[in-house]
Amino acid sequence: MMFDTLNIKNHIVSVLVVTFMLVFSYGDIYAQELGNEEVKRLQRAIFTFNFAQQIAWPNAEDQETFKIGVLGPDRTILDLKALALKRKINNKPVEILRFQSVKAVKDIQLLYVNQKYNYSIDYILSKITGKNILLVSEDYNFNSSMINMVNVGDSFEYEINVDRIQKEGFVIAPTLRRAAITSSEKWKQLYRKTERTLQVVQEESKEQQSVIKHREQQIQNQNTQITDQLEQIGDQRQEIGKQNRRIESLFTESQLQQKKYEEKVLIEQELEKNIQEQVTYIQNQQIKIDSSNLEIEKQYEVLENQKSQIENQKLTLEKQSTELNKQKKINILLICLVALFLLVSFMVYRSYLAKKRFNKELQEKNLAIYEQSLELESKNKELEQFAYIASHDLQEPLNTISSFIGLISEDYGDSFDEVGKESLNFIQDASERMKRLINALLQYSRLGRRSDYEKVDVNEVFKELTSDLKTRIEETGASITAANLPVVLGSEIEIRLLLQNLVSNGIKFRAKTTVPEVHINCIKVTDLSEENRDYWKFSVTDNGIGIPKEHQDRIFAIFQRLHSRDEYQGTGIGLAHCKKIVESHGGKIWLNSEVGKGSTFYFTIPI
């Protein structure tokens, strides 16, 4: 047994030695490949830094740090970050950034991209054009990037697209140009050389992998043999242990069996006695159970009778419940009808009270309107009397004054000196102006008294108006135009006076060097605040002197003037006439004006 165990141990040690030799040989190969890859990664980062060092950026002085971007999940970013801790570019610290998409690329000076991540070089160039970003690519086609590197053995070669770099405003160092590949043929040769080198390396790698697999298979076979032998040894050890435990148990049992036999006899006697007692107890219990069964049968018969009675009562209750439900539904329906009747009665009564209250309020308002109409009628009569006095009694003294001033001027005019003649002229002018004011006031009092409105074609009114103002239009060279004029319901004389005043003001109130332009337009509008009532909305636009905002509220008042009589002639009552005419027709008048740019007067007439 000891000899077999020693042989197994020696065999295990030999297998482990072979295994370690295989592992170390495979590790050397892998370490050699890993070392070459790390050298190339470091060279890639150094090449990128050298490119950045030998290119001049147009806005280099404006940047505090030099930023390099890496496109995609490339491990090159780790090498660039490690090198950025040791080197600067143009004496500026270097910051390395990663971008997962081309659209996210911004605020960097250099962008590195590898062809193995399948980014389109044309799409990248289209997105970074004009952003002062130098594109450094790896393993792309010749002359497709700005600076393009290719793997050659354990190092890199590169080519430069000079036209594209200079188009972006970069300046290339001569040393960078001299070391670059200048022809596509040489680029292709490098590709072929790289492909051949890669093919040789791949073939060597395949051979090494086949050797490693063979050695791994040998190790696995030896490990299987060692495992089988170890399992056999374990089984033998377990069998020996079982035999030893059996011997010990047999020795112990031979001593205990003698004692247990005596004890078993006593126990059997006790058990027999207990069994007899239990049989007697069971027989007594059986008698009690039989009597109980008889009682249970009697009670079961009683329960059956009660159950039949309960079923009958249940049927009766169901009939009563059905009748109660019907009665309950009828009661609910009656209650709903009564409630509905009461609600309708309440609403009718409430409507009656509201109607009664509204009728009372309407009567009060009608009474108030009637009293106001009587008051307005008396005021209109007073106004008519005032108009009569103004047209006869007030004008008579003025006519007398004018006549005597004319006589004095004819008979004694030569006797007066210049001051006297000038005073007579002032009196004559004042009396004439007073006469015009009285006539204007008389005309104002007569406006709005007509209620027999008729259909008025505003186009015809406009034609007559331009005919009446023909002389004034020709003198000033004015342009008077109109569009979309409707047929309205109103007083033709008053509407004509309204348009005449607005057009006359547009011609009169202008700068001396300005040729008057007046345009009349009309559209249909709906006033939502007055229950959707429809109106004709007129606009009269001129290019006059305009009205200051602070004076726009007072120009519609009677006899209000904004200019002296020496600047513009008139009584100051024209716009007051317009306001009274529009309001008597049930409309409104307002304006928009800007000093020096003209005014637009708006007024509405109900349809």
C-alpha positions as CSV (number, residue, x, y, z in Angstrom):
1,M,0.0,0.0,0.0
2,M,2.8,2.5,0.9
3,F,4.7,1.6,-2.2
4,D,1.6,2.4,-4.5
5,T,1.0,5.7,-2.7
6,L,4.7,6.8,-3.2
7,N,4.5,5.9,-6.9
8,I,1.3,8.0,-7.3
9,K,3.0,11.0,-5.6
10,N,6.0,10.8,-7.8
11,H,3.8,10.7,-10.9
12,I,1.8,13.7,-9.7
13,V,5.0,15.7,-9.2
14,S,6.2,14.9,-12.8
15,V,2.9,16.0,-14.3
16,L,3.0,19.3,-12.4
17,V,6.5,20.0,-13.6
18,V,5.5,19.4,-17.3
19,T,2.4,21.6,-16.7
20,F,4.5,24.5,-15.3
21,M,6.9,24.2,-18.2
22,L,4.1,24.5,-20.7
23,V,2.6,27.5,-18.9
24,F,5.9,29.3,-18.8
25,S,6.6,28.7,-22.5
26,Y,3.1,29.9,-23.4
27,G,3.6,32.9,-21.1
28,D,6.9,33.9,-22.8
29,I,5.1,33.9,-26.2
30,Y,2.2,35.9,-24.9
31,A,4.5,38.4,-23.1
32,Q,6.5,38.9,-26.3
33,E,3.3,39.7,-28.2
34,L,2.0,41.8,-25.4
35,G,5.2,43.8,-25.2
36,N,5.1,44.5,-29.0
37,E,1.5,45.8,-28.7
38,E,2.3,48.0,-25.8
39,V,5.3,49.5,-27.8
40,K,2.9,50.2,-30.7
41,R,0.3,51.8,-28.5
42,L,3.0,54.1,-27.0
43,Q,4.3,54.9,-30.5
44,R,0.7,55.8,-31.6
45,A,0.4,58.3,-28.8
46,I,3.8,59.8,-29.4
47,F,3.0,60.1,-33.1
48,T,-0.2,62.0,-32.3
49,F,1.6,64.4,-30.0
50,N,4.3,65.0,-32.6
51,F,1.7,65.8,-35.2
52,A,0.1,68.3,-32.9
53,Q,3.6,69.8,-32.1
54,Q,4.4,70.3,-35.8
55,I,1.1,71.9,-36.9
56,A,0.3,75.6,-36.2
57,W,-3.3,76.5,-35.4
58,P,-4.7,79.9,-36.4
59,N,-6.2,80.5,-32.9
60,A,-3.5,78.8,-30.8
61,E,-3.0,81.9,-28.6
62,D,-6.7,82.0,-27.6
63,Q,-6.7,78.5,-26.1
64,E,-5.6,77.9,-22.4
65,T,-5.3,74.1,-22.9
66,F,-4.7,71.9,-25.9
67,K,-7.6,69.4,-26.3
68,I,-7.4,66.0,-28.1
69,G,-10.5,64.0,-28.9
70,V,-10.7,60.2,-29.4
71,L,-13.7,58.9,-31.4
72,G,-15.3,55.7,-30.3
73,P,-14.4,53.0,-27.6
74,D,-10.6,53.2,-28.4
75,R,-8.1,52.2,-25.8
76,T,-5.7,54.8,-27.3
77,I,-7.3,57.3,-25.0
78,L,-5.5,55.7,-22.0
79,D,-2.1,56.0,-23.7
80,L,-2.8,59.6,-24.7
81,K,-3.9,60.4,-21.1
82,A,-0.7,58.8,-19.7
83,L,1.5,60.8,-22.1
84,A,-0.5,64.0,-21.4
85,L,0.8,63.8,-17.8
86,K,4.4,64.0,-19.0
87,R,4.3,66.2,-22.1
88,K,2.8,69.5,-23.2
89,I,1.8,70.8,-26.7
90,N,2.9,74.3,-27.5
91,N,3.8,74.8,-23.8
92,K,0.1,74.2,-22.9
93,P,-1.4,71.4,-20.8
94,V,-3.1,68.7,-22.7
95,E,-6.7,67.5,-22.1
96,I,-7.9,64.2,-23.6
97,L,-11.7,63.7,-24.3
98,R,-13.7,60.8,-25.7
99,F,-16.6,61.2,-28.1
100,Q,-19.1,58.3,-28.9
101,S,-20.6,60.1,-32.0
102,V,-19.4,62.5,-34.6
103,K,-22.1,65.0,-33.9
104,A,-20.8,65.4,-30.3
105,V,-17.3,66.5,-31.5
106,K,-16.7,70.2,-30.6
107,D,-14.2,72.5,-28.8
108,I,-11.1,70.5,-29.5
109,Q,-7.9,71.0,-31.6
110,L,-7.1,67.4,-32.7
111,L,-9.4,64.4,-33.4
112,Y,-8.0,60.8,-33.6
113,V,-10.1,58.0,-35.2
114,N,-9.2,54.4,-36.1
115,Q,-10.7,52.7,-39.2
116,K,-11.5,49.5,-37.2
117,Y,-14.5,51.3,-35.6
118,N,-16.1,51.9,-39.1
119,Y,-16.5,55.7,-38.9
120,S,-17.0,57.3,-42.3
121,I,-14.1,59.6,-42.9
122,D,-16.1,61.8,-45.4
123,Y,-18.9,62.3,-42.8
124,I,-16.3,63.2,-40.1
125,L,-14.7,65.8,-42.4
126,S,-18.1,67.3,-43.3
127,K,-18.8,67.8,-39.6
128,I,-15.5,69.4,-38.5
129,T,-14.9,71.6,-41.5
130,G,-14.3,75.2,-40.5
131,K,-13.9,74.3,-36.7
132,N,-10.1,74.4,-36.6
133,I,-9.9,70.7,-35.8
134,L,-7.0,68.6,-37.2
135,L,-8.1,65.0,-38.1
136,V,-5.5,62.2,-37.5
137,S,-6.7,58.8,-38.7
138,E,-5.3,55.3,-38.8
139,D,-5.5,52.7,-41.5
140,Y,-7.8,54.7,-43.8
141,N,-7.3,55.0,-47.6
142,F,-4.6,57.1,-49.1
143,N,-5.3,60.9,-49.1
144,S,-8.7,60.5,-47.6
145,S,-7.9,62.2,-44.2
146,M,-5.7,65.1,-43.1
147,I,-3.0,63.0,-41.5
148,N,-3.3,59.2,-42.0
149,M,-1.1,56.6,-40.2
150,V,-0.6,52.9,-41.3
151,N,0.9,50.0,-39.3
152,V,4.2,48.9,-40.7
153,G,5.8,46.1,-38.7
154,D,6.5,47.3,-35.2
155,S,6.1,51.0,-36.1
156,F,3.9,53.5,-38.1
157,E,4.2,55.4,-41.4
158,Y,2.0,58.4,-42.3
159,E,0.8,60.5,-45.2
160,I,-0.4,64.1,-45.3
161,N,-3.2,65.7,-47.3
162,V,-1.5,69.1,-47.7
163,D,-4.4,70.8,-49.6
164,R,-7.0,69.8,-47.1
165,I,-4.8,70.9,-44.1
166,Q,-4.0,74.3,-45.7
167,K,-7.7,74.8,-46.6
168,E,-8.5,74.6,-42.9
169,G,-5.9,77.3,-42.1
170,F,-3.2,75.1,-40.6
171,V,0.5,75.6,-41.2
172,I,2.7,72.4,-41.6
173,A,6.3,72.2,-40.3
174,P,8.8,71.2,-43.1
175,T,10.2,68.3,-41.0
176,L,6.7,66.8,-40.9
177,R,6.4,67.0,-44.7
178,R,9.8,65.4,-45.3
179,A,9.1,62.3,-43.3
180,A,5.6,61.7,-44.9
181,I,4.7,59.3,-47.7
182,T,4.1,61.3,-50.8
183,S,2.6,58.8,-53.3
184,S,-0.3,56.4,-53.3
185,E,1.9,53.7,-54.9
186,K,4.2,53.7,-51.9
187,W,1.2,53.7,-49.6
188,K,-0.1,50.6,-51.3
189,Q,3.3,48.9,-51.0
190,L,3.3,49.6,-47.3
191,Y,-0.2,48.0,-47.1
192,R,1.1,44.9,-48.9
193,K,4.1,44.7,-46.7
194,T,1.9,45.1,-43.6
195,E,-0.4,42.4,-44.9
196,R,2.4,40.0,-45.5
197,T,3.9,40.7,-42.1
198,L,0.5,40.2,-40.5
199,Q,0.0,36.9,-42.4
200,V,3.4,35.6,-41.2
201,V,2.6,36.6,-37.6
202,Q,-0.8,34.9,-37.9
203,E,0.7,31.7,-39.3
204,E,3.4,31.6,-36.5
205,S,0.6,32.3,-34.0
206,K,-1.4,29.4,-35.3
207,E,1.6,27.1,-35.1
208,Q,2.2,28.2,-31.5
209,Q,-1.4,27.8,-30.6
210,S,-1.5,24.2,-32.1
211,V,1.6,23.3,-30.0
212,I,0.0,24.8,-26.9
213,K,-3.2,22.9,-27.6
214,H,-1.2,19.6,-28.0
215,R,0.6,20.2,-24.7
216,E,-2.6,21.2,-23.0
217,Q,-4.2,17.9,-24.2
218,Q,-1.2,15.9,-22.8
219,I,-1.5,17.7,-19.4
220,Q,-5.3,17.0,-19.4
221,N,-4.8,13.3,-20.1
222,Q,-2.2,13.1,-17.3
223,N,-4.4,15.0,-14.9
224,T,-7.2,12.5,-15.7
225,Q,-5.0,9.5,-14.9
226,I,-3.9,11.1,-11.7
227,T,-7.5,11.8,-10.7
228,D,-8.5,8.2,-11.4
229,Q,-5.6,6.9,-9.3
230,L,-6.5,9.3,-6.4
231,E,-10.1,8.1,-6.5
232,Q,-9.0,4.5,-6.3
233,I,-6.8,5.2,-3.3
234,G,-9.7,7.1,-1.6
235,D,-12.0,4.1,-2.2
236,Q,-9.5,1.7,-0.6
237,R,-9.0,4.0,2.4
238,Q,-12.8,4.2,2.9
239,E,-13.2,0.3,2.7
240,I,-10.5,-0.1,5.4
241,G,-12.2,2.4,7.7
242,K,-15.5,0.6,7.3
243,Q,-14.0,-2.8,8.2
244,N,-12.4,-1.3,11.4
245,R,-15.7,0.2,12.5
246,R,-17.5,-3.2,12.0
247,I,-15.0,-5.0,14.2
248,E,-15.4,-2.4,17.0
249,S,-19.2,-2.5,16.7
250,L,-19.3,-6.4,16.9
251,F,-17.2,-6.4,20.0
252,T,-19.4,-3.9,21.7
253,E,-22.6,-5.7,20.7
254,S,-21.4,-9.1,22.2
255,Q,-21.1,-7.4,25.6
256,L,-24.5,-5.6,25.4
257,Q,-26.6,-8.5,24.1
258,Q,-26.3,-10.4,27.4
259,K,-27.6,-7.5,29.4
260,K,-30.4,-6.7,27.0
261,Y,-31.8,-10.2,27.0
262,E,-32.6,-10.1,30.8
263,E,-34.1,-6.6,30.4
264,K,-36.3,-7.7,27.5
265,V,-38.0,-10.5,29.6
266,L,-39.0,-7.9,32.3
267,I,-40.2,-5.5,29.6
268,E,-42.3,-8.1,27.9
269,Q,-44.0,-9.0,31.2
270,E,-44.9,-5.3,31.8
271,L,-46.1,-4.9,28.2
272,E,-48.4,-7.9,28.5
273,K,-50.0,-6.5,31.7
274,N,-50.5,-3.1,30.0
275,I,-52.1,-4.7,27.0
276,Q,-54.7,-6.5,29.1
277,E,-55.6,-3.2,30.9
278,Q,-56.0,-1.5,27.5
279,V,-58.2,-4.2,26.1
280,T,-60.6,-3.9,29.1
281,Y,-60.7,-0.1,28.6
282,I,-61.4,-0.4,24.9
283,Q,-64.3,-2.8,25.5
284,N,-65.9,-0.3,28.0
285,Q,-65.4,2.5,25.5
286,Q,-67.1,0.5,22.7
287,I,-70.2,0.1,24.9
288,K,-70.3,3.8,25.4
289,I,-69.8,4.5,21.7
290,D,-72.8,2.2,20.8
291,S,-75.1,4.0,23.1
292,S,-73.9,7.3,21.7
293,N,-74.6,6.2,18.2
294,L,-78.2,5.4,19.1
295,E,-78.6,8.9,20.6
296,I,-77.0,10.4,17.4
297,E,-79.5,8.6,15.2
298,K,-82.4,10.0,17.1
299,Q,-81.0,13.5,16.9
300,Y,-80.4,13.1,13.2
301,E,-84.1,12.3,12.7
302,V,-85.0,15.4,14.6
303,L,-82.6,17.5,12.6
304,E,-84.1,16.1,9.3
305,N,-87.6,17.2,10.5
306,Q,-86.3,20.7,11.4
307,K,-84.5,20.9,8.0
308,S,-87.7,20.3,6.1
309,Q,-89.5,23.0,8.2
310,I,-86.6,25.4,7.5
311,E,-86.9,24.8,3.8
312,N,-90.6,25.6,3.9
313,Q,-90.0,28.8,5.9
314,K,-87.3,29.7,3.4
315,L,-89.7,29.5,0.4
316,T,-92.2,31.6,2.3
317,L,-89.5,34.2,3.1
318,E,-88.3,34.3,-0.5
319,K,-91.9,35.0,-1.7
320,Q,-92.3,37.8,0.9
321,S,-88.8,39.2,0.0
322,T,-89.9,39.4,-3.7
323,E,-93.1,41.2,-2.8
324,L,-91.1,43.6,-0.5
325,N,-88.6,44.4,-3.3
326,K,-91.4,45.2,-5.7
327,Q,-93.1,47.4,-3.1
328,K,-89.7,49.0,-2.4
329,K,-89.1,49.8,-6.1
330,I,-92.6,51.2,-6.4
331,N,-92.1,53.4,-3.3
332,I,-88.7,54.6,-4.7
333,L,-90.3,55.5,-8.0
334,L,-93.1,57.4,-6.3
335,I,-90.6,59.3,-4.1
336,C,-88.6,60.2,-7.3
337,L,-91.7,61.4,-9.0
338,V,-92.8,63.5,-6.0
339,A,-89.2,64.9,-5.8
340,L,-89.2,65.7,-9.5
341,F,-92.6,67.3,-9.2
342,L,-91.5,69.4,-6.3
343,L,-88.3,70.4,-8.1
344,V,-90.2,71.3,-11.3
345,S,-92.7,73.3,-9.1
346,F,-89.9,75.1,-7.4
347,M,-88.2,75.9,-10.7
348,V,-91.5,77.2,-12.1
349,Y,-92.2,79.2,-9.0
350,R,-88.6,80.6,-9.0
351,S,-88.9,81.4,-12.7
352,Y,-92.2,83.1,-12.0
353,L,-90.6,85.2,-9.2
354,A,-87.7,86.1,-11.4
355,K,-90.0,87.0,-14.3
356,K,-92.1,89.1,-12.0
357,R,-88.9,90.8,-10.6
358,F,-87.6,91.4,-14.2
359,N,-91.0,92.7,-15.3
360,K,-90.9,95.1,-12.4
361,E,-87.4,96.2,-13.2
362,L,-88.3,96.5,-16.8
363,Q,-91.2,98.7,-15.9
364,E,-89.0,100.9,-13.8
365,K,-86.4,101.1,-16.5
366,N,-89.1,101.9,-19.1
367,L,-90.5,104.6,-16.8
368,A,-86.9,106.0,-16.4
369,I,-86.4,105.8,-20.2
370,Y,-89.7,107.6,-20.7
371,E,-88.8,110.3,-18.2
372,Q,-85.3,110.7,-19.9
373,S,-87.0,110.9,-23.3
374,L,-89.3,113.6,-22.0
375,E,-86.3,115.4,-20.6
376,L,-84.4,115.0,-23.8
377,E,-87.4,116.2,-25.8
378,S,-87.5,119.3,-23.6
379,K,-83.8,119.8,-24.0
380,N,-84.1,119.3,-27.8
381,K,-86.8,122.0,-27.8
382,E,-84.5,124.3,-25.8
383,L,-81.7,123.5,-28.2
384,E,-84.0,124.3,-31.1
385,Q,-84.9,127.6,-29.4
386,F,-81.2,128.3,-28.9
387,A,-80.5,127.5,-32.5
388,Y,-83.3,129.9,-33.5
389,I,-81.9,132.6,-31.3
390,A,-78.4,131.9,-32.7
391,S,-79.6,132.0,-36.3
392,H,-81.7,135.2,-35.9
393,D,-81.2,137.2,-32.8
394,L,-77.4,136.7,-32.5
395,Q,-76.7,137.0,-36.1
396,E,-78.7,140.3,-36.4
397,P,-76.2,142.3,-34.2
398,L,-73.4,140.8,-36.1
399,N,-74.9,141.8,-39.4
400,T,-75.4,145.3,-38.1
401,I,-71.8,145.5,-36.9
402,S,-70.5,144.2,-40.3
403,S,-72.7,146.6,-42.2
404,F,-71.6,149.6,-40.2
405,I,-68.0,148.6,-40.4
406,G,-68.4,148.4,-44.2
407,L,-70.0,151.9,-44.2
408,I,-67.3,153.3,-42.0
409,S,-64.6,151.8,-44.2
410,E,-66.2,153.3,-47.4
411,D,-67.2,156.7,-46.0
412,Y,-64.5,157.5,-43.5
413,G,-61.7,155.0,-44.4
414,D,-59.4,157.8,-45.7
415,S,-59.8,159.7,-42.5
416,F,-58.2,157.0,-40.4
417,D,-54.5,156.5,-40.0
418,E,-52.9,153.0,-40.4
419,V,-53.7,152.0,-36.9
420,G,-57.3,152.9,-37.3
421,K,-57.6,151.0,-40.6
422,E,-56.0,148.0,-39.1
423,S,-58.4,148.1,-36.1
424,L,-61.3,148.2,-38.5
425,N,-60.0,145.1,-40.3
426,F,-59.6,143.3,-37.0
427,I,-63.2,144.1,-36.1
428,Q,-64.4,143.0,-39.5
429,D,-62.5,139.7,-39.2
430,A,-63.7,139.1,-35.7
431,S,-67.4,139.6,-36.7
432,E,-67.0,137.3,-39.7
433,R,-65.3,134.6,-37.4
434,M,-68.1,135.0,-34.9
435,K,-70.7,134.6,-37.6
436,R,-69.0,131.4,-38.8
437,L,-68.8,130.0,-35.2
438,I,-72.6,130.7,-34.8
439,N,-73.3,128.9,-38.1
440,A,-71.2,126.0,-37.0
441,L,-72.9,125.8,-33.7
442,L,-76.3,126.0,-35.4
443,Q,-75.3,123.2,-37.7
444,Y,-74.0,121.1,-34.8
445,S,-77.3,121.4,-32.9
446,R,-79.2,120.2,-36.0
447,L,-77.0,117.0,-36.3
448,G,-78.5,113.6,-35.1
449,R,-82.1,114.9,-35.2
450,R,-83.0,112.8,-38.3
451,S,-84.5,109.4,-37.5
452,D,-85.8,108.5,-41.0
453,Y,-82.7,106.6,-42.1
454,E,-82.4,105.1,-45.5
455,K,-80.0,102.9,-47.5
456,V,-77.0,105.0,-48.5
457,D,-74.5,103.9,-51.1
458,V,-71.2,105.2,-49.7
459,N,-69.5,104.8,-53.1
460,E,-71.9,107.4,-54.6
461,V,-71.3,109.6,-51.6
462,F,-67.5,109.3,-52.2
463,K,-67.9,110.3,-55.9
464,E,-70.0,113.4,-55.0
465,L,-67.5,114.3,-52.3
466,T,-64.5,114.1,-54.7
467,S,-66.4,116.2,-57.2
468,D,-67.1,118.9,-54.6
469,L,-63.5,119.0,-53.5
470,K,-62.1,118.9,-57.0
471,T,-60.8,122.4,-56.9
472,R,-59.0,121.9,-53.6
473,I,-57.6,118.5,-54.8
474,E,-56.2,120.1,-57.9
475,E,-54.6,122.9,-56.0
476,T,-52.8,120.6,-53.5
477,G,-52.3,117.7,-56.0
478,A,-53.9,115.4,-53.4
479,S,-54.6,111.7,-54.0
480,I,-58.0,110.6,-52.6
481,T,-58.8,106.9,-53.0
482,A,-61.4,104.4,-51.6
483,A,-62.0,100.7,-51.6
484,N,-64.7,98.2,-50.3
485,L,-67.3,100.9,-49.5
486,P,-70.7,99.3,-48.6
487,V,-74.3,100.4,-48.6
488,V,-75.3,101.5,-45.0
489,L,-78.5,102.5,-43.3
490,G,-78.3,106.1,-42.2
491,S,-78.6,109.8,-43.2
492,E,-77.0,110.5,-46.5
493,I,-76.4,114.2,-45.6
494,E,-74.7,113.4,-42.3
495,I,-72.6,110.6,-43.7
496,R,-71.4,112.9,-46.5
497,L,-70.6,115.6,-43.9
498,L,-68.7,113.0,-41.8
499,L,-66.5,111.8,-44.7
500,Q,-66.0,115.4,-46.0
501,N,-64.7,116.6,-42.6
502,L,-62.3,113.7,-42.3
503,V,-61.0,114.0,-45.9
504,S,-60.7,117.8,-45.6
505,N,-58.7,117.5,-42.4
506,G,-56.4,115.0,-44.2
507,I,-55.8,117.5,-47.0
508,K,-55.5,120.6,-44.7
509,F,-53.4,119.3,-41.7
510,R,-50.1,118.5,-43.6
511,A,-46.6,119.8,-44.0
512,K,-46.2,122.4,-46.7
513,T,-43.9,120.1,-48.7
514,T,-46.1,117.1,-48.4
515,V,-48.5,116.0,-51.2
516,P,-51.7,114.9,-49.4
517,E,-52.7,111.2,-49.7
518,V,-56.1,110.0,-48.2
519,H,-57.4,106.5,-48.4
520,I,-60.9,105.3,-47.3
521,N,-61.5,101.6,-46.6
522,C,-64.2,99.5,-44.9
523,I,-64.5,96.0,-43.5
524,K,-67.2,94.0,-41.7
525,V,-66.6,93.2,-37.9
526,T,-68.4,91.6,-35.1
527,D,-68.5,93.1,-31.6
528,L,-68.4,90.2,-29.1
529,S,-69.2,92.6,-26.2
530,E,-72.5,93.5,-27.7
531,E,-74.1,90.1,-28.2
532,N,-72.1,89.5,-31.5
533,R,-73.5,92.5,-33.2
534,D,-72.2,93.2,-36.7
535,Y,-70.8,96.6,-37.8
536,W,-69.2,98.3,-40.8
537,K,-65.8,99.5,-39.7
538,F,-64.5,102.5,-41.8
539,S,-60.9,103.8,-41.8
540,V,-59.7,107.1,-43.2
541,T,-55.9,107.2,-43.4
542,D,-53.8,110.3,-44.3
543,N,-50.1,111.2,-44.4
544,G,-50.5,114.5,-42.5
545,I,-48.7,116.0,-39.5
546,G,-50.2,113.6,-37.0
547,I,-51.7,114.3,-33.5
548,P,-49.7,113.9,-30.3
549,K,-51.0,111.2,-28.0
550,E,-51.7,113.5,-25.1
551,H,-54.1,115.6,-27.3
552,Q,-56.0,112.7,-28.9
553,D,-58.7,112.6,-26.3
554,R,-59.7,116.3,-26.6
555,I,-59.8,116.8,-30.4
556,F,-63.4,115.5,-30.6
557,A,-64.6,118.2,-28.2
558,I,-66.4,121.3,-29.7
559,F,-64.3,124.3,-30.6
560,Q,-61.0,122.5,-29.6
561,R,-58.0,123.5,-31.6
562,L,-54.4,122.3,-31.5
563,H,-52.9,125.0,-33.8
564,S,-53.3,128.8,-34.2
565,R,-55.5,130.3,-36.9
566,D,-52.4,131.6,-38.7
567,E,-51.2,128.1,-39.2
568,Y,-54.4,126.3,-40.1
569,Q,-57.8,128.0,-40.7
570,G,-61.1,126.6,-39.2
571,T,-63.5,126.8,-36.3
572,G,-62.4,123.6,-34.5
573,I,-65.8,122.0,-34.6
574,G,-65.3,119.6,-37.6
575,L,-64.3,116.5,-35.5
576,A,-67.1,117.3,-33.0
577,H,-69.5,117.1,-35.9
578,C,-68.0,113.7,-36.8
579,K,-68.3,112.3,-33.3
580,K,-72.0,113.4,-33.0
581,I,-72.9,111.9,-36.4
582,V,-71.3,108.5,-35.7
583,E,-72.8,108.3,-32.2
584,S,-76.3,109.3,-33.5
585,H,-76.0,106.3,-35.9
586,G,-75.2,104.0,-33.0
587,G,-71.4,103.7,-33.7
588,K,-68.1,104.7,-32.2
589,I,-65.1,106.9,-33.5
590,W,-61.5,106.7,-32.5
591,L,-58.0,107.2,-34.0
592,N,-54.4,106.0,-34.2
593,S,-51.9,108.7,-34.9
594,E,-48.1,109.3,-34.8
595,V,-46.6,112.8,-35.1
596,G,-45.0,113.3,-38.5
597,K,-46.4,110.1,-40.0
598,G,-50.1,110.7,-40.4
599,S,-53.3,109.6,-38.8
600,T,-56.0,106.9,-39.2
601,F,-59.6,107.7,-38.1
602,Y,-61.8,104.7,-37.4
603,F,-65.6,104.8,-37.0
604,T,-68.3,102.1,-37.0
605,I,-71.9,102.0,-38.3
606,P,-74.2,99.1,-37.3
607,I,-75.3,96.8,-40.1
